[in-house]
Amino acid sequence: MQVDPTSGAVLRVTGRVFFGWGRAEAAHERQAEQAREEEAEEMAPREKTPLLMLLVPALLLTGAIVIGLIPGAVPGIEVAVSHFRDQVSYIGWVLHGGAPHFARAATSHVEGFDYAYGAGATAGALAVAALSLFGGRLLALVPKAVMRPVLVGVNGLRALHSGHIGDYLAWLTLGLGAVGGLFTLALRG
C-alpha cells in the first residue's frame, strides 16, 4: 500500500477551506483579514460555503466511485478510449460513414487486491489529512516524555535543512550514495 501525500494534502485543504477544520496559520489569517478588508467594499462576505459548491464535487466523486464499482465498466471504458484513439478508423466511421474497423483493444483486469489497494491508499490519504488538520490536538495528548526525543530529532533535521541549494545537492548526493551502497550490498549477497 502506498500513502499518497498529495491526496492527503488535497483533502486537508478541502477540510480547511470548505469546512473550517484544523487551525489556521498566523500568516494565512493576516492575509485573509487583509483580503476581507479589501473585499468588504465590493461585496458582503459569506459565512458558509454555498450548497452548490459542495454538491458538484460530491456528485463527481460519487460518480467516479460508482463507475469504478460497476462490473465491466472499466474494460468498456478502455475499449471506447482505444477506439477513439484509433484516428484513422474513427475518422472513416464518423466523417465518411464507413463501417468501423477498430483494432482489438487490450483491457486491464481489476482484481480484489486492486480494490484493497485503493481502499488502503484512500485510508492513508485520509490519515495524512486528519493528522495535518487535527495533529496539534493529538500531540497535546501525548506525554512530554515521549515527545521530547521526537522533537529533538525533528529539530535536528530542520537545522540540517538550511534552504540553500548547495545543501540540498549535498544531501541528495549523500542519499543517492547510500541507496547505491545498499543496492551493492544486496546484489553481492
PyRosetta script that sets phi, psi and omega in degrees:
from pyrosetta import init, pose_from_sequence

init()
pose = pose_from_sequence("MQVDPTSGAVLRVTGRVFFGWGRAEAAHERQAEQAREEEAEEMAPREKTPLLMLLVPALLLTGAIVIGLIPGAVPGIEVAVSHFRDQVSYIGWVLHGGAPHFARAATSHVEGFDYAYGAGATAGALAVAALSLFGGRLLALVPKAVMRPVLVGVNGLRALHSGHIGDYLAWLTLGLGAVGGLFTLALRG")
pose.set_psi(1, 139.0)
pose.set_omega(1, -179.6)
pose.set_phi(2, -118.7)
pose.set_psi(2, 126.1)
pose.set_omega(2, 176.7)
pose.set_phi(3, -87.0)
pose.set_psi(3, 124.9)
pose.set_omega(3, -178.1)
pose.set_phi(4, -96.0)
pose.set_psi(4, 106.4)
pose.set_omega(4, -178.6)
pose.set_phi(5, -65.7)
pose.set_psi(5, -26.6)
pose.set_omega(5, 178.9)
pose.set_phi(6, -66.2)
pose.set_psi(6, -44.2)
pose.set_omega(6, 177.6)
pose.set_phi(7, -62.8)
pose.set_psi(7, -39.9)
pose.set_omega(7, 176.9)
pose.set_phi(8, -62.1)
pose.set_psi(8, -39.8)
pose.set_omega(8, 179.3)
pose.set_phi(9, -66.9)
pose.set_psi(9, -39.5)
pose.set_omega(9, 178.2)
pose.set_phi(10, -64.2)
pose.set_psi(10, -42.3)
pose.set_omega(10, 178.5)
pose.set_phi(11, -66.0)
pose.set_psi(11, -36.7)
pose.set_omega(11, 177.6)
pose.set_phi(12, -63.2)
pose.set_psi(12, -45.0)
pose.set_omega(12, 178.9)
pose.set_phi(13, -63.0)
pose.set_psi(13, -41.0)
pose.set_omega(13, 178.1)
pose.set_phi(14, -60.2)
pose.set_psi(14, -46.2)
pose.set_omega(14, 178.6)
pose.set_phi(15, -63.9)
pose.set_psi(15, -39.3)
pose.set_omega(15, -178.2)
pose.set_phi(16, -72.4)
pose.set_psi(16, -45.8)
pose.set_omega(16, -174.4)
pose.set_phi(17, -75.3)
pose.set_psi(17, -49.4)
pose.set_omega(17, -171.7)
pose.set_phi(18, -88.2)
pose.set_psi(18, -26.9)
pose.set_omega(18, -176.1)
pose.set_phi(19, -116.9)
pose.set_psi(19, -9.1)
pose.set_omega(19, 178.2)
pose.set_phi(20, 73.3)
pose.set_psi(20, 20.6)
pose.set_omega(20, -179.5)
pose.set_phi(21, -76.7)
pose.set_psi(21, 158.4)
pose.set_omega(21, 177.7)
pose.set_phi(22, 78.8)
pose.set_psi(22, 178.7)
pose.set_omega(22, -179.5)
pose.set_phi(23, -102.8)
pose.set_psi(23, 143.0)
pose.set_omega(23, 177.9)
pose.set_phi(24, -81.4)
pose.set_psi(24, 144.6)
pose.set_omega(24, 176.3)
pose.set_phi(25, -83.1)
pose.set_psi(25, 149.8)
pose.set_omega(25, -173.1)
pose.set_phi(26, -58.6)
pose.set_psi(26, -43.6)
pose.set_omega(26, -178.7)
pose.set_phi(27, -64.0)
pose.set_psi(27, -39.7)
pose.set_omega(27, 179.4)
pose.set_phi(28, -67.6)
pose.set_psi(28, -35.8)
pose.set_omega(28, 178.0)
pose.set_phi(29, -64.0)
pose.set_psi(29, -42.6)
pose.set_omega(29, 179.2)
pose.set_phi(30, -64.3)
pose.set_psi(30, -42.9)
pose.set_omega(30, 178.5)
pose.set_phi(31, -63.8)
pose.set_psi(31, -41.2)
pose.set_omega(31, 179.5)
pose.set_phi(32, -65.5)
pose.set_psi(32, -38.6)
pose.set_omega(32, 178.8)
pose.set_phi(33, -65.0)
pose.set_psi(33, -41.8)
pose.set_omega(33, 177.7)
pose.set_phi(34, -64.2)
pose.set_psi(34, -41.3)
pose.set_omega(34, 178.9)
pose.set_phi(35, -64.4)
pose.set_psi(35, -38.8)
pose.set_omega(35, 178.5)
pose.set_phi(36, -64.6)
pose.set_psi(36, -39.9)
pose.set_omega(36, 179.6)
pose.set_phi(37, -64.8)
pose.set_psi(37, -39.8)
pose.set_omega(37, -179.8)
pose.set_phi(38, -70.4)
pose.set_psi(38, -36.8)
pose.set_omega(38, -177.8)
pose.set_phi(39, -83.8)
pose.set_psi(39, -12.6)
pose.set_omega(39, -177.6)
pose.set_phi(40, -60.0)
pose.set_psi(40, -32.4)
pose.set_omega(40, -180.0)
pose.set_phi(41, -73.8)
pose.set_psi(41, -29.0)
pose.set_omega(41, -174.8)
pose.set_phi(42, -87.3)
pose.set_psi(42, -43.2)
pose.set_omega(42, -176.8)
pose.set_phi(43, -154.9)
pose.set_psi(43, 156.0)
pose.set_omega(43, 179.8)
pose.set_phi(44, -75.5)
pose.set_psi(44, 136.7)
pose.set_omega(44, 179.7)
pose.set_phi(45, -70.7)
pose.set_psi(45, 147.6)
pose.set_omega(45, 178.2)
pose.set_phi(46, -92.2)
pose.set_psi(46, 142.6)
pose.set_omega(46, -180.0)
pose.set_phi(47, -87.7)
pose.set_psi(47, -23.4)
pose.set_omega(47, 179.4)
pose.set_phi(48, -142.2)
pose.set_psi(48, 163.1)
pose.set_omega(48, -178.9)
pose.set_phi(49, -72.7)
pose.set_psi(49, 133.7)
pose.set_omega(49, 177.5)
pose.set_phi(50, -61.0)
pose.set_psi(50, 146.4)
pose.set_omega(50, -176.6)
pose.set_phi(51, -58.9)
pose.set_psi(51, -38.0)
pose.set_omega(51, -178.2)
pose.set_phi(52, -63.6)
pose.set_psi(52, -32.7)
pose.set_omega(52, 179.3)
pose.set_phi(53, -71.2)
pose.set_psi(53, -20.6)
pose.set_omega(53, 175.7)
pose.set_phi(54, -93.9)
pose.set_psi(54, -33.4)
pose.set_omega(54, -175.6)
pose.set_phi(55, -69.4)
pose.set_psi(55, -44.3)
pose.set_omega(55, -177.1)
pose.set_phi(56, -62.9)
pose.set_psi(56, -51.5)
pose.set_omega(56, 177.9)
pose.set_phi(57, -62.6)
pose.set_psi(57, -34.8)
pose.set_omega(57, 178.6)
pose.set_phi(58, -64.7)
pose.set_psi(58, -41.8)
pose.set_omega(58, 178.4)
pose.set_phi(59, -65.8)
pose.set_psi(59, -42.2)
pose.set_omega(59, 179.1)
pose.set_phi(60, -64.2)
pose.set_psi(60, -41.9)
pose.set_omega(60, 179.1)
pose.set_phi(61, -66.0)
pose.set_psi(61, -43.1)
pose.set_omega(61, 178.3)
pose.set_phi(62, -63.0)
pose.set_psi(62, -43.0)
pose.set_omega(62, 178.1)
pose.set_phi(63, -61.3)
pose.set_psi(63, -41.5)
pose.set_omega(63, 179.1)
pose.set_phi(64, -64.2)
pose.set_psi(64, -39.8)
pose.set_omega(64, 179.4)
pose.set_phi(65, -68.4)
pose.set_psi(65, -44.5)
pose.set_omega(65, -177.9)
pose.set_phi(66, -64.1)
pose.set_psi(66, -44.0)
pose.set_omega(66, 179.8)
pose.set_phi(67, -61.3)
pose.set_psi(67, -38.3)
pose.set_omega(67, 178.8)
pose.set_phi(68, -67.6)
pose.set_psi(68, -22.2)
pose.set_omega(68, -178.6)
pose.set_phi(69, -93.3)
pose.set_psi(69, -11.7)
pose.set_omega(69, -180.0)
pose.set_phi(70, -75.4)
pose.set_psi(70, 123.2)
pose.set_omega(70, -180.0)
pose.set_phi(71, -61.4)
pose.set_psi(71, 130.5)
pose.set_omega(71, 177.4)
pose.set_phi(72, 85.0)
pose.set_psi(72, -6.9)
pose.set_omega(72, -178.0)
pose.set_phi(73, -70.8)
pose.set_psi(73, -42.1)
pose.set_omega(73, -178.0)
pose.set_phi(74, -65.5)
pose.set_psi(74, -47.3)
pose.set_omega(74, 175.7)
pose.set_phi(75, -62.5)
pose.set_psi(75, -36.0)
pose.set_omega(75, 177.6)
pose.set_phi(76, -62.6)
pose.set_psi(76, -40.5)
pose.set_omega(76, 177.5)
pose.set_phi(77, -66.3)
pose.set_psi(77, -40.3)
pose.set_omega(77, 179.2)
pose.set_phi(78, -63.7)
pose.set_psi(78, -39.8)
pose.set_omega(78, 177.7)
pose.set_phi(79, -65.6)
pose.set_psi(79, -43.9)
pose.set_omega(79, 179.3)
pose.set_phi(80, -62.0)
pose.set_psi(80, -40.9)
pose.set_omega(80, 178.4)
pose.set_phi(81, -65.8)
pose.set_psi(81, -40.7)
pose.set_omega(81, 178.6)
pose.set_phi(82, -62.6)
pose.set_psi(82, -40.6)
pose.set_omega(82, 177.7)
pose.set_phi(83, -65.8)
pose.set_psi(83, -40.5)
pose.set_omega(83, 179.7)
pose.set_phi(84, -64.8)
pose.set_psi(84, -35.4)
pose.set_omega(84, -179.3)
pose.set_phi(85, -76.7)
pose.set_psi(85, -18.8)
pose.set_omega(85, 176.3)
pose.set_phi(86, -78.4)
pose.set_psi(86, 83.6)
pose.set_omega(86, -169.3)
pose.set_phi(87, -63.0)
pose.set_psi(87, -40.2)
pose.set_omega(87, -177.0)
pose.set_phi(88, -63.2)
pose.set_psi(88, -49.6)
pose.set_omega(88, 179.6)
pose.set_phi(89, -66.3)
pose.set_psi(89, -40.0)
pose.set_omega(89, -178.1)
pose.set_phi(90, -65.5)
pose.set_psi(90, -44.3)
pose.set_omega(90, 179.2)
pose.set_phi(91, -64.6)
pose.set_psi(91, -42.9)
pose.set_omega(91, 177.5)
pose.set_phi(92, -61.1)
pose.set_psi(92, -37.6)
pose.set_omega(92, -179.4)
pose.set_phi(93, -72.2)
pose.set_psi(93, -48.0)
pose.set_omega(93, -173.9)
pose.set_phi(94, -77.0)
pose.set_psi(94, -48.1)
pose.set_omega(94, -172.5)
pose.set_phi(95, -87.2)
pose.set_psi(95, -31.2)
pose.set_omega(95, -173.9)
pose.set_phi(96, -110.3)
pose.set_psi(96, -3.0)
pose.set_omega(96, 176.4)
pose.set_phi(97, 70.4)
pose.set_psi(97, 14.8)
pose.set_omega(97, 179.1)
pose.set_phi(98, -75.9)
pose.set_psi(98, 164.1)
pose.set_omega(98, 176.7)
pose.set_phi(99, -70.3)
pose.set_psi(99, 133.7)
pose.set_omega(99, -178.8)
pose.set_phi(100, -71.2)
pose.set_psi(100, 134.7)
pose.set_omega(100, 176.5)
pose.set_phi(101, -123.9)
pose.set_psi(101, 72.5)
pose.set_omega(101, -177.4)
pose.set_phi(102, -79.2)
pose.set_psi(102, 146.5)
pose.set_omega(102, 175.5)
pose.set_phi(103, -69.0)
pose.set_psi(103, 152.3)
pose.set_omega(103, 179.5)
pose.set_phi(104, -65.7)
pose.set_psi(104, 133.9)
pose.set_omega(104, -176.7)
pose.set_phi(105, -100.4)
pose.set_psi(105, 135.3)
pose.set_omega(105, 174.1)
pose.set_phi(106, -88.3)
pose.set_psi(106, 132.6)
pose.set_omega(106, -179.8)
pose.set_phi(107, -115.5)
pose.set_psi(107, 155.7)
pose.set_omega(107, 177.1)
pose.set_phi(108, -88.6)
pose.set_psi(108, 160.0)
pose.set_omega(108, 178.4)
pose.set_phi(109, -115.4)
pose.set_psi(109, 124.4)
pose.set_omega(109, -179.4)
pose.set_phi(110, -94.0)
pose.set_psi(110, 123.7)
pose.set_omega(110, -178.5)
pose.set_phi(111, -107.8)
pose.set_psi(111, 174.1)
pose.set_omega(111, 179.3)
pose.set_phi(112, -60.2)
pose.set_psi(112, -35.0)
pose.set_omega(112, 179.0)
pose.set_phi(113, -62.6)
pose.set_psi(113, -35.7)
pose.set_omega(113, 179.8)
pose.set_phi(114, -63.3)
pose.set_psi(114, -39.2)
pose.set_omega(114, 177.2)
pose.set_phi(115, -67.0)
pose.set_psi(115, -40.3)
pose.set_omega(115, 177.9)
pose.set_phi(116, -65.0)
pose.set_psi(116, -40.2)
pose.set_omega(116, 178.3)
pose.set_phi(117, -62.7)
pose.set_psi(117, -44.7)
pose.set_omega(117, 178.1)
pose.set_phi(118, -63.1)
pose.set_psi(118, -41.6)
pose.set_omega(118, 179.1)
pose.set_phi(119, -66.1)
pose.set_psi(119, -39.1)
pose.set_omega(119, 178.0)
pose.set_phi(120, -66.0)
pose.set_psi(120, -41.4)
pose.set_omega(120, 178.5)
pose.set_phi(121, -65.6)
pose.set_psi(121, -38.3)
pose.set_omega(121, 177.2)
pose.set_phi(122, -65.1)
pose.set_psi(122, -43.6)
pose.set_omega(122, 177.8)
pose.set_phi(123, -62.5)
pose.set_psi(123, -39.5)
pose.set_omega(123, 177.2)
pose.set_phi(124, -64.0)
pose.set_psi(124, -42.0)
pose.set_omega(124, 178.2)
pose.set_phi(125, -64.2)
pose.set_psi(125, -40.7)
pose.set_omega(125, 176.9)
pose.set_phi(126, -64.4)
pose.set_psi(126, -36.9)
pose.set_omega(126, 178.2)
pose.set_phi(127, -66.1)
pose.set_psi(127, -42.1)
pose.set_omega(127, 177.6)
pose.set_phi(128, -61.9)
pose.set_psi(128, -43.7)
pose.set_omega(128, 179.4)
pose.set_phi(129, -64.5)
pose.set_psi(129, -43.8)
pose.set_omega(129, -179.3)
pose.set_phi(130, -64.4)
pose.set_psi(130, -42.2)
pose.set_omega(130, 179.2)
pose.set_phi(131, -65.2)
pose.set_psi(131, -38.3)
pose.set_omega(131, -179.3)
pose.set_phi(132, -75.1)
pose.set_psi(132, -27.2)
pose.set_omega(132, 178.4)
pose.set_phi(133, -83.9)
pose.set_psi(133, -42.4)
pose.set_omega(133, -173.0)
pose.set_phi(134, -118.3)
pose.set_psi(134, 11.7)
pose.set_omega(134, -177.0)
pose.set_phi(135, -62.5)
pose.set_psi(135, -33.5)
pose.set_omega(135, 179.3)
pose.set_phi(136, -61.4)
pose.set_psi(136, -40.8)
pose.set_omega(136, 178.5)
pose.set_phi(137, -67.6)
pose.set_psi(137, -38.6)
pose.set_omega(137, 179.6)
pose.set_phi(138, -68.5)
pose.set_psi(138, -38.8)
pose.set_omega(138, 179.0)
pose.set_phi(139, -65.1)
pose.set_psi(139, -29.6)
pose.set_omega(139, 178.8)
pose.set_phi(140, -66.8)
pose.set_psi(140, -24.0)
pose.set_omega(140, -179.7)
pose.set_phi(141, -83.9)
pose.set_psi(141, -18.2)
pose.set_omega(141, -178.7)
pose.set_phi(142, -78.8)
pose.set_psi(142, 135.1)
pose.set_omega(142, 179.5)
pose.set_phi(143, -60.7)
pose.set_psi(143, 145.6)
pose.set_omega(143, -177.6)
pose.set_phi(144, -62.5)
pose.set_psi(144, -32.0)
pose.set_omega(144, 179.7)
pose.set_phi(145, -64.9)
pose.set_psi(145, -32.1)
pose.set_omega(145, 178.8)
pose.set_phi(146, -77.7)
pose.set_psi(146, -38.1)
pose.set_omega(146, -175.3)
pose.set_phi(147, -77.9)
pose.set_psi(147, -24.4)
pose.set_omega(147, -175.4)
pose.set_phi(148, -56.7)
pose.set_psi(148, -50.5)
pose.set_omega(148, 179.2)
pose.set_phi(149, -64.9)
pose.set_psi(149, -35.3)
pose.set_omega(149, 179.0)
pose.set_phi(150, -64.8)
pose.set_psi(150, -45.3)
pose.set_omega(150, -180.0)
pose.set_phi(151, -65.2)
pose.set_psi(151, -35.7)
pose.set_omega(151, 176.7)
pose.set_phi(152, -62.4)
pose.set_psi(152, -44.1)
pose.set_omega(152, 178.5)
pose.set_phi(153, -65.1)
pose.set_psi(153, -43.7)
pose.set_omega(153, 179.8)
pose.set_phi(154, -64.5)
pose.set_psi(154, -44.2)
pose.set_omega(154, 179.2)
pose.set_phi(155, -65.3)
pose.set_psi(155, -33.8)
pose.set_omega(155, 175.4)
pose.set_phi(156, -65.2)
pose.set_psi(156, -42.2)
pose.set_omega(156, 177.2)
pose.set_phi(157, -64.3)
pose.set_psi(157, -40.3)
pose.set_omega(157, 178.4)
pose.set_phi(158, -63.9)
pose.set_psi(158, -35.6)
pose.set_omega(158, 178.9)
pose.set_phi(159, -67.4)
pose.set_psi(159, -31.2)
pose.set_omega(159, 179.6)
pose.set_phi(160, -74.0)
pose.set_psi(160, -21.8)
pose.set_omega(160, -178.7)
pose.set_phi(161, -99.0)
pose.set_psi(161, 95.7)
pose.set_omega(161, -176.3)
pose.set_phi(162, -84.5)
pose.set_psi(162, -19.4)
pose.set_omega(162, -175.7)
pose.set_phi(163, 93.2)
pose.set_psi(163, -5.4)
pose.set_omega(163, 178.5)
pose.set_phi(164, -79.4)
pose.set_psi(164, 135.1)
pose.set_omega(164, -175.2)
pose.set_phi(165, -61.7)
pose.set_psi(165, -34.3)
pose.set_omega(165, 178.5)
pose.set_phi(166, -63.4)
pose.set_psi(166, -37.9)
pose.set_omega(166, 177.7)
pose.set_phi(167, -66.2)
pose.set_psi(167, -40.5)
pose.set_omega(167, 178.6)
pose.set_phi(168, -62.8)
pose.set_psi(168, -41.0)
pose.set_omega(168, 178.5)
pose.set_phi(169, -65.8)
pose.set_psi(169, -37.4)
pose.set_omega(169, 178.0)
pose.set_phi(170, -64.7)
pose.set_psi(170, -44.2)
pose.set_omega(170, 179.5)
pose.set_phi(171, -67.6)
pose.set_psi(171, -36.8)
pose.set_omega(171, 177.0)
pose.set_phi(172, -63.2)
pose.set_psi(172, -43.7)
pose.set_omega(172, 178.8)
pose.set_phi(173, -63.4)
pose.set_psi(173, -43.0)
pose.set_omega(173, 178.0)
pose.set_phi(174, -61.8)
pose.set_psi(174, -44.9)
pose.set_omega(174, 179.8)
pose.set_phi(175, -63.6)
pose.set_psi(175, -43.5)
pose.set_omega(175, 178.0)
pose.set_phi(176, -63.9)
pose.set_psi(176, -39.3)
pose.set_omega(176, 177.0)
pose.set_phi(177, -63.8)
pose.set_psi(177, -40.9)
pose.set_omega(177, 179.2)
pose.set_phi(178, -65.6)
pose.set_psi(178, -44.4)
pose.set_omega(178, 178.8)
pose.set_phi(179, -65.3)
pose.set_psi(179, -41.3)
pose.set_omega(179, 176.9)
pose.set_phi(180, -61.6)
pose.set_psi(180, -40.9)
pose.set_omega(180, 176.9)
pose.set_phi(181, -63.3)
pose.set_psi(181, -40.6)
pose.set_omega(181, 178.1)
pose.set_phi(182, -65.2)
pose.set_psi(182, -40.0)
pose.set_omega(182, 176.9)
pose.set_phi(183, -64.0)
pose.set_psi(183, -40.3)
pose.set_omega(183, 178.9)
pose.set_phi(184, -61.2)
pose.set_psi(184, -44.8)
pose.set_omega(184, 178.9)
pose.set_phi(185, -65.6)
pose.set_psi(185, -38.5)
pose.set_omega(185, -179.1)
pose.set_phi(186, -68.8)
pose.set_psi(186, -36.9)
pose.set_omega(186, -178.7)
pose.set_phi(187, -75.8)
pose.set_psi(187, -27.0)
pose.set_omega(187, 179.4)
pose.set_phi(188, -71.6)
pose.set_psi(188, -34.7)
pose.set_omega(188, -173.8)
pose.set_phi(189, -83.9)
pose.dump_pdb("model.pdb")
